[in-house]
Every structure is written in C-alpha cells, then in structure tokens.
C-alpha cells in the first residue's frame, strides 16, 4: 500500500477527486492533507471525507521538523501537490526524491513559473490567443514548474472562451487524469 500526502492551498477540488479515487483502492491511500492556508476549502473537504489535515504556517514549512515528523509517522511514500502555491523546500525534495508530483493548469513549459497559477495562467493563455491549453503533471524540483514532465493532456481554446470557460475545461482534464497518473506514477 502506497501512502500519499496531499499538499493544497485552496478550495481542494483536485484533492477531493484524488481522495475519492483512492477511497477503496488496494494499492494507494491518502493518509493526510497538508495545508498552508487556515481558510482554505480543502480543509472542510478533507474533513468530510474523513482525511486528517495538518495546517501549517511559513515558519513550520521552512523549518520542516513538524511536517517531516508527520510525513514519517504516516509512512508517506509520495507527496502530491494539488493547488499548492509555495515553492517546495530542499529538505522535502531530498526526503522524497522523484516522489513529489504537481499538476499545472497549462502545457508546460509555456505559462509556468513563479506567479503563474489558476486564473493568471488562463488569462495569459487567452491574451496570447494560444489555440491550445491543458494540464501538465510533473515531478517537483527546486524551481517552480521545471521538473520532469510525466503527463500532459490538451484542450482547444476558442475565441469565445473566457477565463471561466477555460478554467472549466482545465478542471475537467485535472479531475479526469490526475488521480490516474498518480496511481501509475507513484
């Protein structure tokens, strides 16, 4: 059984999709959600699905002691970033080499890097009149969105698309593919 930790900062729709995907799995199990935002919707989603949540601040995250102790206590095999907005510190990357994966709402290497997340990505895609967008699932390294690409899925952008309609297309791809790629990758 592979034990998964999910790190999230926001509403938690991807975290919920992952948790639900593995609820009855014989191979993978989400053991805990880690959240850096005490107001995030992911906390309530995790609670409703009976997954414990550890809320932490920037000091805890940079120091790492509390987080690493909990990850070890949960026998964590891999970390999944599902809408987690902070750069992952070196201690986590070294503790989980090639075992931290992230999802990005664009086809990397386009529209990636510090500050490119959520609606900001969709806005940039639409302003560039890019005919395609999509998702990228990648390993995490010491830089934003530069780890080895594991999987990509694309969707078309139309002239009628808005940030909201593009976001819906991207969320559909995320919820369809992210849990499956996790299952095959870790």
FIKOLZA-1660 file (N, C-alpha, C; in steps of 0.1 Angstrom, whole numbers, plus 5000, padded with zeros to 4 digits):
% residues 186
   i   px   py   pz ch aa at
   1 5008 4988 5000  A  X  N
   1 5000 5000 5000  A  X CA
   1 5009 5012 5000  A  X  C
   2 5007 5021 4990  A  X  N
   2 5014 5034 4989  A  X CA
   2 5006 5044 4997  A  X  C
   3 5013 5051 5006  A  X  N
   3 5007 5062 5014  A  X CA
   3 5010 5075 5008  A  X  C
   4 4999 5083 5005  A  X  N
   4 5000 5096 4998  A  X CA
   4 4997 5107 5007  A  X  C
   5 5005 5118 5007  A  X  N
   5 5002 5131 5013  A  X CA
   5 4998 5141 5002  A  X  C
   6 4987 5148 5005  A  X  N
   6 4983 5159 4995  A  X CA
   6 4986 5172 5002  A  X  C
   7 4993 5181 4995  A  X  N
   7 4996 5194 4999  A  X CA
   7 4987 5203 4990  A  X  C
   8 4979 5212 4997  A  X  N
   8 4970 5221 4990  A  X CA
   8 4968 5234 4997  A  X  C
   9 4965 5244 4989  A  X  N
   9 4963 5258 4994  A  X CA
   9 4949 5264 4993  A  X  C
  10 4941 5258 4984  A  X  N
  10 4929 5264 4980  A  X CA
  10 4916 5256 4983  A  X  C
  11 4907 5257 4973  A  X  N
  11 4894 5251 4975  A  X CA
  11 4894 5236 4976  A  X  C
  12 4904 5229 4970  A  X  N
  12 4905 5215 4972  A  X CA
  12 4898 5206 4963  A  X  C
  13 4893 5210 4951  A  X  N
  13 4886 5202 4942  A  X CA
  13 4895 5190 4937  A  X  C
  14 4907 5193 4934  A  X  N
  14 4916 5182 4929  A  X CA
  14 4919 5173 4941  A  X  C
  15 4921 5178 4953  A  X  N
  15 4924 5170 4964  A  X CA
  15 4912 5160 4967  A  X  C
  16 4900 5166 4966  A  X  N
  16 4888 5157 4967  A  X CA
  16 4887 5146 4957  A  X  C
  17 4890 5150 4944  A  X  N
  17 4890 5140 4933  A  X CA
  17 4900 5129 4936  A  X  C
  18 4912 5132 4941  A  X  N
  18 4922 5122 4944  A  X CA
  18 4918 5114 4956  A  X  C
  19 4913 5120 4966  A  X  N
  19 4908 5112 4978  A  X CA
  19 4897 5102 4974  A  X  C
  20 4888 5107 4966  A  X  N
  20 4876 5098 4962  A  X CA
  20 4882 5087 4953  A  X  C
  21 4891 5090 4944  A  X  N
  21 4896 5080 4935  A  X CA
  21 4903 5068 4943  A  X  C
  22 4909 5071 4954  A  X  N
  22 4916 5061 4962  A  X CA
  22 4909 5056 4974  A  X  C
  23 4897 5060 4976  A  X  N
  23 4889 5056 4988  A  X CA
  23 4889 5041 4990  A  X  C
  24 4887 5033 4979  A  X  N
  24 4886 5019 4980  A  X CA
  24 4897 5012 4973  A  X  C
  25 4908 5019 4971  A  X  N
  25 4920 5013 4965  A  X CA
  25 4927 5003 4973  A  X  C
  26 4932 4993 4967  A  X  N
  26 4940 4983 4974  A  X CA
  26 4955 4986 4973  A  X  C
  27 4958 4996 4965  A  X  N
  27 4972 5000 4962  A  X CA
  27 4977 5013 4967  A  X  C
  28 4968 5023 4969  A  X  N
  28 4971 5036 4973  A  X CA
  28 4961 5041 4983  A  X  C
  29 4966 5050 4992  A  X  N
  29 4957 5056 5002  A  X CA
  29 4962 5070 5006  A  X  C
  30 4953 5079 5006  A  X  N
  30 4956 5093 5010  A  X CA
  30 4956 5093 5026  A  X  C
  31 4967 5096 5032  A  X  N
  31 4968 5095 5047  A  X CA
  31 4965 5108 5053  A  X  C
  32 4968 5119 5046  A  X  N
  32 4967 5133 5053  A  X CA
  32 4967 5144 5042  A  X  C
  33 4960 5154 5045  A  X  N
  33 4962 5167 5037  A  X CA
  33 4970 5177 5045  A  X  C
  34 4979 5183 5038  A  X  N
  34 4987 5194 5045  A  X CA
  34 4983 5207 5038  A  X  C
  35 4980 5217 5046  A  X  N
  35 4975 5230 5041  A  X CA
  35 4982 5242 5048  A  X  C
  36 4986 5251 5039  A  X  N
  36 4992 5263 5044  A  X CA
  36 4983 5275 5045  A  X  C
  37 4970 5273 5044  A  X  N
  37 4960 5284 5044  A  X CA
  37 4949 5279 5053  A  X  C
  38 4948 5285 5066  A  X  N
  38 4938 5281 5075  A  X CA
  38 4924 5283 5071  A  X  C
  39 4922 5291 5060  A  X  N
  39 4908 5294 5055  A  X CA
  39 4905 5286 5043  A  X  C
  40 4913 5278 5038  A  X  N
  40 4912 5270 5026  A  X CA
  40 4900 5260 5026  A  X  C
  41 4893 5259 5015  A  X  N
  41 4882 5250 5014  A  X CA
  41 4886 5235 5015  A  X  C
  42 4899 5233 5012  A  X  N
  42 4903 5219 5012  A  X CA
  42 4902 5213 5026  A  X  C
  43 4903 5221 5036  A  X  N
  43 4903 5216 5050  A  X CA
  43 4889 5210 5053  A  X  C
  44 4878 5216 5049  A  X  N
  44 4865 5211 5050  A  X CA
  44 4863 5199 5041  A  X  C
  45 4867 5199 5029  A  X  N
  45 4866 5188 5020  A  X CA
  45 4873 5175 5026  A  X  C
  46 4885 5177 5031  A  X  N
  46 4892 5166 5037  A  X CA
  46 4884 5161 5049  A  X  C
  47 4880 5170 5058  A  X  N
  47 4872 5165 5070  A  X CA
  47 4860 5157 5066  A  X  C
  48 4852 5162 5056  A  X  N
  48 4840 5155 5051  A  X CA
  48 4844 5141 5046  A  X  C
  49 4856 5139 5041  A  X  N
  49 4860 5126 5036  A  X CA
  49 4868 5118 5046  A  X  C
  50 4868 5123 5058  A  X  N
  50 4875 5117 5070  A  X CA
  50 4890 5115 5067  A  X  C
  51 4896 5125 5061  A  X  N
  51 4910 5126 5060  A  X CA
  51 4916 5137 5069  A  X  C
  52 4925 5133 5078  A  X  N
  52 4930 5144 5087  A  X CA
  52 4938 5154 5079  A  X  C
  53 4939 5166 5085  A  X  N
  53 4945 5177 5079  A  X CA
  53 4955 5184 5089  A  X  C
  54 4967 5186 5084  A  X  N
  54 4977 5194 5092  A  X CA
  54 4978 5208 5086  A  X  C
  55 4975 5218 5093  A  X  N
  55 4976 5232 5089  A  X CA
  55 4989 5237 5094  A  X  C
  56 4997 5244 5086  A  X  N
  56 5010 5249 5090  A  X CA
  56 5012 5263 5084  A  X  C
  57 5022 5270 5090  A  X  N
  57 5025 5283 5085  A  X CA
  57 5039 5283 5078  A  X  C
  58 5043 5294 5074  A  X  N
  58 5056 5295 5066  A  X CA
  58 5068 5291 5075  A  X  C
  59 5067 5294 5087  A  X  N
  59 5078 5290 5096  A  X CA
  59 5079 5275 5098  A  X  C
  60 5068 5269 5100  A  X  N
  60 5067 5254 5100  A  X CA
  60 5073 5248 5087  A  X  C
  61 5069 5254 5076  A  X  N
  61 5072 5248 5063  A  X CA
  61 5087 5250 5061  A  X  C
  62 5093 5261 5064  A  X  N
  62 5107 5263 5062  A  X CA
  62 5116 5255 5071  A  X  C
  63 5112 5254 5084  A  X  N
  63 5119 5246 5094  A  X CA
  63 5118 5231 5091  A  X  C
  64 5106 5227 5088  A  X  N
  64 5104 5213 5083  A  X CA
  64 5102 5202 5094  A  X  C
  65 5106 5205 5106  A  X  N
  65 5106 5194 5116  A  X CA
  65 5092 5188 5118  A  X  C
  66 5083 5197 5121  A  X  N
  66 5069 5192 5123  A  X CA
  66 5063 5185 5111  A  X  C
  67 5065 5190 5099  A  X  N
  67 5060 5184 5087  A  X CA
  67 5067 5171 5084  A  X  C
  68 5080 5170 5085  A  X  N
  68 5087 5158 5083  A  X CA
  68 5083 5147 5093  A  X  C
  69 5082 5151 5105  A  X  N
  69 5078 5141 5116  A  X CA
  69 5064 5135 5112  A  X  C
  70 5055 5143 5108  A  X  N
  70 5042 5138 5105  A  X CA
  70 5042 5129 5092  A  X  C
  71 5050 5133 5082  A  X  N
  71 5051 5125 5070  A  X CA
  71 5057 5112 5073  A  X  C
  72 5067 5111 5082  A  X  N
  72 5073 5099 5086  A  X CA
  72 5063 5090 5094  A  X  C
  73 5056 5097 5103  A  X  N
  73 5047 5090 5112  A  X CA
  73 5036 5083 5103  A  X  C
  74 5032 5090 5092  A  X  N
  74 5022 5084 5083  A  X CA
  74 5027 5075 5073  A  X  C
  75 5040 5072 5074  A  X  N
  75 5047 5063 5064  A  X CA
  75 5045 5067 5050  A  X  C
  76 5046 5080 5047  A  X  N
  76 5043 5086 5034  A  X CA
  76 5053 5081 5024  A  X  C
  77 5048 5077 5013  A  X  N
  77 5056 5072 5002  A  X CA
  77 5058 5083 4991  A  X  C
  78 5048 5092 4989  A  X  N
  78 5048 5102 4979  A  X CA
  78 5040 5114 4983  A  X  C
  79 5043 5125 4978  A  X  N
  79 5036 5138 4980  A  X CA
  79 5030 5143 4967  A  X  C
  80 5017 5147 4968  A  X  N
  80 5010 5152 4956  A  X CA
  80 5007 5167 4959  A  X  C
  81 5011 5176 4951  A  X  N
  81 5007 5190 4952  A  X CA
  81 4995 5192 4943  A  X  C
  82 4984 5196 4950  A  X  N
  82 4971 5198 4943  A  X CA
  82 4967 5212 4946  A  X  C
  83 4972 5221 4938  A  X  N
  83 4969 5235 4941  A  X CA
  83 4977 5241 4952  A  X  C
  84 4989 5237 4954  A  X  N
  84 4997 5242 4965  A  X CA
  84 5007 5252 4959  A  X  C
  85 5007 5264 4965  A  X  N
  85 5013 5276 4958  A  X CA
  85 5027 5279 4963  A  X  C
  86 5032 5273 4973  A  X  N
  86 5045 5277 4978  A  X CA
  86 5056 5268 4971  A  X  C
  87 5068 5273 4970  A  X  N
  87 5079 5266 4964  A  X CA
  87 5083 5255 4975  A  X  C
  88 5085 5243 4970  A  X  N
  88 5088 5232 4979  A  X CA
  88 5103 5233 4984  A  X  C
  89 5105 5233 4997  A  X  N
  89 5119 5235 5002  A  X CA
  89 5128 5222 4999  A  X  C
  90 5141 5225 4999  A  X  N
  90 5150 5214 4996  A  X CA
  90 5149 5202 5005  A  X  C
  91 5146 5204 5018  A  X  N
  91 5145 5192 5027  A  X CA
  91 5135 5182 5022  A  X  C
  92 5124 5187 5017  A  X  N
  92 5113 5178 5012  A  X CA
  92 5117 5171 4999  A  X  C
  93 5124 5179 4990  A  X  N
  93 5128 5173 4977  A  X CA
  93 5138 5162 4980  A  X  C
  94 5147 5164 4990  A  X  N
  94 5158 5154 4993  A  X CA
  94 5151 5142 5000  A  X  C
  95 5141 5145 5008  A  X  N
  95 5135 5134 5016  A  X CA
  95 5126 5125 5007  A  X  C
  96 5121 5131 4996  A  X  N
  96 5112 5124 4987  A  X CA
  96 5117 5125 4972  A  X  C
  97 5129 5120 4969  A  X  N
  97 5134 5122 4956  A  X CA
  97 5125 5116 4945  A  X  C
  98 5121 5124 4935  A  X  N
  98 5113 5119 4924  A  X CA
  98 5099 5113 4929  A  X  C
  99 5095 5117 4941  A  X  N
  99 5083 5113 4947  A  X CA
  99 5074 5124 4951  A  X  C
 100 5076 5136 4945  A  X  N
 100 5067 5147 4947  A  X CA
 100 5062 5151 4933  A  X  C
 101 5049 5151 4931  A  X  N
 101 5044 5155 4918  A  X CA
 101 5034 5166 4920  A  X  C
 102 5033 5174 4909  A  X  N
 102 5025 5186 4909  A  X CA
 102 5016 5186 4896  A  X  C
 103 5005 5193 4897  A  X  N
 103 4997 5195 4885  A  X CA
 103 4997 5210 4882  A  X  C
 104 4999 5213 4869  A  X  N
 104 4999 5227 4865  A  X CA
 104 4989 5229 4854  A  X  C
 105 4981 5240 4855  A  X  N
 105 4970 5242 4845  A  X CA
 105 4974 5248 4832  A  X  C
 106 4984 5243 4826  A  X  N
 106 4988 5247 4813  A  X CA
 106 4998 5237 4807  A  X  C
 107 5001 5238 4795  A  X  N
 107 5010 5229 4788  A  X CA
 107 5025 5235 4790  A  X  C
 108 5031 5230 4800  A  X  N
 108 5045 5235 4803  A  X CA
 108 5054 5231 4791  A  X  C
 109 5064 5238 4788  A  X  N
 109 5070 5249 4796  A  X CA
 109 5063 5263 4794  A  X  C
 110 5052 5264 4786  A  X  N
 110 5045 5276 4785  A  X CA
 110 5037 5279 4798  A  X  C
 111 5037 5292 4801  A  X  N
 111 5028 5297 4812  A  X CA
 111 5031 5291 4825  A  X  C
 112 5044 5289 4828  A  X  N
 112 5048 5283 4841  A  X CA
 112 5057 5292 4848  A  X  C
 113 5060 5289 4860  A  X  N
 113 5070 5296 4868  A  X CA
 113 5063 5304 4880  A  X  C
 114 5071 5311 4887  A  X  N
 114 5065 5319 4899  A  X CA
 114 5054 5328 4894  A  X  C
 115 5043 5328 4902  A  X  N
 115 5032 5337 4899  A  X CA
 115 5022 5332 4889  A  X  C
 116 5025 5321 4882  A  X  N
 116 5016 5315 4872  A  X CA
 116 5008 5304 4878  A  X  C
 117 4996 5307 4883  A  X  N
 117 4987 5297 4888  A  X CA
 117 4973 5301 4886  A  X  C
 118 4964 5291 4886  A  X  N
 118 4950 5294 4885  A  X CA
 118 4946 5303 4873  A  X  C
 119 4938 5313 4877  A  X  N
 119 4932 5322 4867  A  X CA
 119 4943 5330 4860  A  X  C
 120 4954 5333 4866  A  X  N
 120 4965 5340 4860  A  X CA
 120 4970 5332 4848  A  X  C
 121 4971 5319 4849  A  X  N
 121 4975 5311 4837  A  X CA
 121 4965 5312 4826  A  X  C
 122 4952 5310 4829  A  X  N
 122 4942 5311 4819  A  X CA
 122 4941 5324 4812  A  X  C
 123 4943 5335 4820  A  X  N
 123 4943 5348 4814  A  X CA
 123 4955 5350 4804  A  X  C
 124 4966 5345 4808  A  X  N
 124 4978 5346 4799  A  X CA
 124 4976 5338 4786  A  X  C
 125 4970 5326 4787  A  X  N
 125 4968 5318 4776  A  X CA
 125 4958 5325 4766  A  X  C
 126 4947 5331 4772  A  X  N
 126 4938 5337 4763  A  X CA
 126 4943 5350 4757  A  X  C
 127 4951 5358 4765  A  X  N
 127 4957 5370 4759  A  X CA
 127 4967 5367 4748  A  X  C
 128 4973 5356 4749  A  X  N
 128 4983 5352 4738  A  X CA
 128 4976 5346 4726  A  X  C
 129 4963 5344 4728  A  X  N
 129 4955 5338 4717  A  X CA
 129 4960 5324 4713  A  X  C
 130 4965 5317 4723  A  X  N
 130 4970 5303 4721  A  X CA
 130 4958 5294 4718  A  X  C
 131 4960 5286 4707  A  X  N
 131 4949 5277 4703  A  X CA
 131 4947 5265 4712  A  X  C
 132 4957 5263 4721  A  X  N
 132 4957 5251 4730  A  X CA
 132 4961 5255 4744  A  X  C
 133 4955 5248 4753  A  X  N
 133 4959 5248 4767  A  X CA
 133 4958 5234 4772  A  X  C
 134 4959 5232 4785  A  X  N
 134 4958 5218 4790  A  X CA
 134 4964 5217 4804  A  X  C
 135 4968 5206 4808  A  X  N
 135 4974 5203 4821  A  X CA
 135 4988 5196 4819  A  X  C
 136 4996 5199 4828  A  X  N
 136 5009 5192 4829  A  X CA
 136 5011 5186 4843  A  X  C
 137 5014 5173 4844  A  X  N
 137 5017 5167 4856  A  X CA
 137 5032 5164 4856  A  X  C
 138 5039 5169 4866  A  X  N
 138 5054 5168 4866  A  X CA
 138 5059 5166 4879  A  X  C
 139 5072 5160 4879  A  X  N
 139 5079 5159 4892  A  X CA
 139 5083 5173 4897  A  X  C
 140 5084 5174 4910  A  X  N
 140 5088 5187 4916  A  X CA
 140 5103 5187 4918  A  X  C
 141 5109 5198 4914  A  X  N
 141 5123 5201 4918  A  X CA
 141 5124 5214 4925  A  X  C
 142 5136 5220 4926  A  X  N
 142 5138 5232 4934  A  X CA
 142 5133 5245 4927  A  X  C
 143 5127 5244 4915  A  X  N
 143 5122 5256 4908  A  X CA
 143 5108 5253 4904  A  X  C
 144 5100 5264 4904  A  X  N
 144 5086 5263 4900  A  X CA
 144 5084 5258 4886  A  X  C
 145 5077 5247 4885  A  X  N
 145 5072 5241 4872  A  X CA
 145 5083 5237 4862  A  X  C
 146 5095 5233 4867  A  X  N
 146 5106 5229 4859  A  X CA
 146 5110 5214 4860  A  X  C
 147 5102 5207 4868  A  X  N
 147 5106 5193 4870  A  X CA
 147 5102 5184 4858  A  X  C
 148 5107 5172 4857  A  X  N
 148 5104 5163 4846  A  X CA
 148 5090 5161 4844  A  X  C
 149 5085 5163 4831  A  X  N
 149 5071 5161 4828  A  X CA
 149 5068 5146 4827  A  X  C
 150 5057 5143 4834  A  X  N
 150 5052 5129 4835  A  X CA
 150 5041 5127 4825  A  X  C
 151 5032 5137 4824  A  X  N
 151 5020 5136 4815  A  X CA
 151 5014 5149 4811  A  X  C
 152 5009 5150 4799  A  X  N
 152 5002 5162 4795  A  X CA
 152 4989 5158 4788  A  X  C
 153 4979 5166 4790  A  X  N
 153 4966 5165 4782  A  X CA
 153 4962 5179 4778  A  X  C
 154 4957 5180 4765  A  X  N
 154 4954 5193 4759  A  X CA
 154 4939 5195 4757  A  X  C
 155 4935 5207 4756  A  X  N
 155 4922 5211 4751  A  X CA
 155 4923 5223 4742  A  X  C
 156 4913 5225 4733  A  X  N
 156 4913 5236 4724  A  X CA
 156 4908 5249 4731  A  X  C
 157 4914 5260 4728  A  X  N
 157 4908 5273 4732  A  X CA
 157 4901 5279 4720  A  X  C
 158 4890 5285 4723  A  X  N
 158 4882 5291 4712  A  X CA
 158 4882 5307 4714  A  X  C
 159 4879 5314 4704  A  X  N
 159 4878 5329 4706  A  X CA
 159 4867 5333 4716  A  X  C
 160 4857 5324 4718  A  X  N
 160 4846 5327 4727  A  X CA
 160 4850 5323 4741  A  X  C
 161 4861 5316 4744  A  X  N
 161 4865 5312 4757  A  X CA
 161 4868 5325 4766  A  X  C
 162 4863 5323 4778  A  X  N
 162 4867 5333 4789  A  X CA
 162 4875 5326 4799  A  X  C
 163 4880 5334 4808  A  X  N
 163 4888 5327 4819  A  X CA
 163 4880 5316 4826  A  X  C
 164 4867 5319 4828  A  X  N
 164 4859 5309 4835  A  X CA
 164 4857 5296 4826  A  X  C
 165 4854 5298 4813  A  X  N
 165 4851 5286 4805  A  X CA
 165 4864 5278 4803  A  X  C
 166 4875 5285 4802  A  X  N
 166 4888 5278 4800  A  X CA
 166 4891 5270 4813  A  X  C
 167 4888 5277 4825  A  X  N
 167 4891 5270 4838  A  X CA
 167 4882 5258 4839  A  X  C
 168 4870 5258 4834  A  X  N
 168 4862 5246 4834  A  X CA
 168 4868 5235 4826  A  X  C
 169 4873 5238 4814  A  X  N
 169 4879 5228 4806  A  X CA
 169 4891 5222 4813  A  X  C
 170 4899 5230 4819  A  X  N
 170 4911 5226 4826  A  X CA
 170 4908 5217 4838  A  X  C
 171 4898 5222 4846  A  X  N
 171 4894 5214 4857  A  X CA
 171 4889 5200 4853  A  X  C
 172 4882 5199 4842  A  X  N
 172 4877 5186 4837  A  X CA
 172 4889 5177 4834  A  X  C
 173 4899 5182 4828  A  X  N
 173 4911 5174 4825  A  X CA
 173 4918 5170 4838  A  X  C
 174 4919 5180 4847  A  X  N
 174 4926 5177 4860  A  X CA
 174 4919 5165 4867  A  X  C
 175 4906 5166 4869  A  X  N
 175 4899 5156 4876  A  X CA
 175 4899 5142 4869  A  X  C
 176 4899 5143 4856  A  X  N
 176 4899 5130 4848  A  X CA
 176 4913 5123 4849  A  X  C
 177 4924 5131 4848  A  X  N
 177 4937 5125 4846  A  X CA
 177 4946 5124 4859  A  X  C
 178 4945 5134 4867  A  X  N
 178 4954 5135 4878  A  X CA
 178 4954 5122 4887  A  X  C
 179 4943 5118 4892  A  X  N
 179 4943 5106 4900  A  X CA
 179 4949 5093 4893  A  X  C
 180 4945 5092 4880  A  X  N
 180 4950 5080 4873  A  X CA
 180 4966 5081 4871  A  X  C
 181 4971 5093 4868  A  X  N
 181 4985 5094 4866  A  X CA
 181 4992 5092 4880  A  X  C
 182 4987 5097 4891  A  X  N
 182 4992 5094 4904  A  X CA
 182 4993 5079 4906  A  X  C
 183 4982 5072 4903  A  X  N
 183 4982 5058 4905  A  X CA
 183 4993 5050 4897  A  X  C
 184 4996 5055 4885  A  X  N
 184 5006 5048 4877  A  X CA
 184 5020 5053 4880  A  X  C
 185 5021 5065 4886  A  X  N
 185 5035 5071 4888  A  X CA
 185 5041 5069 4901  A  X  C
 186 5033 5067 4911  A  X  N
 186 5039 5066 4925  A  X CA
 186 5035 5053 4932  A  X  C
% end
